[in-house]
């Protein structure tokens, strides 16, 4: 427990801006604590100046503090910093401001000043209504009911009826929002584990689960948050079932919702960013390059809130880097795209305490694909090995599977035939264990197993045979999944034509732009 509080405390102090540190010290002084004498201030200053905090060194530097006191000092410091941050930022974040008003009402209530408490609740309800915060609004009404039961006003009968009506209506609305968000979370959990559907059985399971758990609704009766959570659920459903066109439509609905309620962009800016990210991903999946390019430009020009935390900044750049990589994939501009690698590495190192491991793994895989497309196989292997060596292998089994296959191909390109022969067996066992073998993977692994033993003439024939089989498989509904992560067809064409993978993809891209016809796999029609 002591180790955990130390880690969290150090991370919190390291995350503070210069203005937040100044504000904390002023807050501590106002609380009656001298920066010279307060023990928790001594600890704050020591951690702030340390590149690598150590309890032993701190206690040696400050012998007036005993080791047994340190856990309590850390806990006190942690809570004092949080109180300082709340005091500093409560006026800039609507939800914090509303919660603070609710706290004030509760203080007045316990003092027996019921009329004053009800007055604050009424004002806060109006603000919560403007912010479309149904959960807080319901909490306020439930608190109001509690006060009214003790402090009966002149119009109690009519007031009671109105409160009951409002409470019932809000309870139903909140219940739907919770049901949509639960469904979204369940779908996202499945996606982070296995990715998109692998076969008809997967599709039937997902479809049945989605239809059973999606609450019945009338669109015109839904408020902002219900619609937001509903669109969120639909987006994940269509992403997982590979219905990219419908995924695009609901992503667009998500972004359009914030155009309909512009005040909510500031209040729910993170959800606005997530909606935009889903739109960018959907445009990539349907291979609409002109709209993707415009959407990236619009995203770069988004008006950011004046006050935003690290979480918003990290999400913004995470989504932007992902969109830029995807744009390079479409264009075949892999060499240009590899220039992002250093920037993204620095981004990951700087924000490793905020980024979840799943996001980091996906970024490494995408960068590995950029280097492979650019013909820089050693660099590709370096990034792919980061994916393969991830400690938690229960995440994105699809990404981990394709990272291993692409790693094999990169080693083959480098002429590491003995290593390829050995690793084919290892990858095959991994895929069998994950129950993730599909037709494309079986063909690729069989091809790679025989390739080191083939003559030059046999190699050419083997490349041609595999290409023919994969083109046929790419048109099957559940076999197109590998081509989302690995453009093996372009690699085979490059081996047969003597062109680079980058040149092949660029030629296909130009042809797609000229004819408007997709040269990869068809988008499912809805």
C-alpha positions, 0 to 999 in steps of 0.5 A: 500500500505504501509503495502504491501511494508513493507511485501515485503521489510522485506521478501527481506531482510530476504532472503539475504545471508551474502555475499549479505548483505555485497555486498549491504552495499558496493554498498550503499557506492559506491553510495555515502551513508554512512552506518552511515548517510544514512537513508535507511541504518539505516532502512536496519540494523534495519530490518536485526536485528529484528525478528519481524519488527515494524515501531513504534519501528524503529521511536522511535529508530531513532527520526531523521526520521519522520513518513511521510518519512518512505514510501519513505525510504522503497521504496528507500531501496527496489530498492537499494537492487534490484539494488545491487543484479542485480549488484552482480548476472548479471554475473552469470545468462545469461538472466540478462547478456543479458538484461544488454547488451540490456540496454547498447545498449539503453543508447548508442542509446539515446546518438546518438551513433548508430554505437556503439549501433548496435555493442553491439546488434550484439554481444548480438544477438549471445549470445541470439542465443546460449541461444536459447532465441527467445523472446530476439532475436526478441526484439533485432532485433526489436530494430535493425530495429528501429536504422537502420531506423534512421541511414542508413548504407552502406548496408542498402538494403540487411540489411533491407531484412535480418532483415525483414526475421529474424523478420518474422521467429522469430515472428512465432517461438515466437508465437508458443512458446506463444501458447504452454505455454498458453495451458499449463497454462490453463491445469494447471489451470484446474488441480489445481482446480479439478485434473484429469478428473472425467468422459467422459464429462470432458474428451471430454471437455479437449480433445476438448480444447487441440486439438483446441488450440494446434498449428499445427507444424512440429517437425523438425522446432521447436527450443528448447523453442518451443519443451520445451513448447510443451512437457510441454503442452502434459505432463499436458494433459496426466496427467489430462486425466489419460493416464499415459503411454503417460505422462511418454513418454512426461516427458522423452522427456522433460528430453531428450531435455536437454541432446540434449541441455546440455548448456540449463541446466544452463540457464533453470535449473528450467524447467529442474527440472520441467521436472525431477519432471514430470518424477518422478511422471510419473514413480510413476503413471505407478508403475515402481519401479526400474526406479523410484528408479534409477531416484531418485538417478539420481535426487539426484546427479544432478549437481546444478548450482554454482549460484542459488536462493532460488527458485531453492533450494525450487523446488529441495527439494519439488520435491525430498520429493514428489518423496521419499513419492511416493516411500514409497507408492509403497513399502508400507514402510509407517512407514519409510516414516513418518520419512520425516514428521518432515523434510518436516514440517521444510521445509514448515515453512522455505520456506512458503513465496516461496511455493504456498499454493497448493503445501503445501496442497498436501504435507500435504495430502501425509504425512497424507496418510503415517501416515494412511498407518502406522496405526498412525491414530491420526497423519494422522488426524492432517495432513488431518485436515490441508488440510480440514481447508485450506482457499482456497477451490477452489484448488484441489477439488479432494484432499480436497474430499479424505482428508475428506473421509480418515479423516472419515476412520481414525476416524472410526479406532480410534473408534470415531463412533459418530463423524463418523456418524456426519461427513458422512453427512457433507462430503456428503454435501461437495461432492455434493456441489463440484459436485464430487461424483463418484461411489467409493465415493458413495459406501464408504460414504454409507458403513461408514454411516451404519458401526457404527450400524453394529454388528461384523458379519455384519461388516465383510460382509460389508467389503467384499461387499464393497471390491468386489464393489471397485475392480470392479470399479477400472477397470473402466476408470474414477473410478480409480481416487480415487485409485490414492489418497487413497488405500481403497482396501488395507484398506478393505483387511487389515480389512478382513485378520487381517493384517495391511494396511502396510503389505497388500501393501508390499505383493502386492508390492513384488508380482508386482515385482515378476510377473511384473503384476500390482495388482492395476488398469491397465495402459491405453495403448496408 
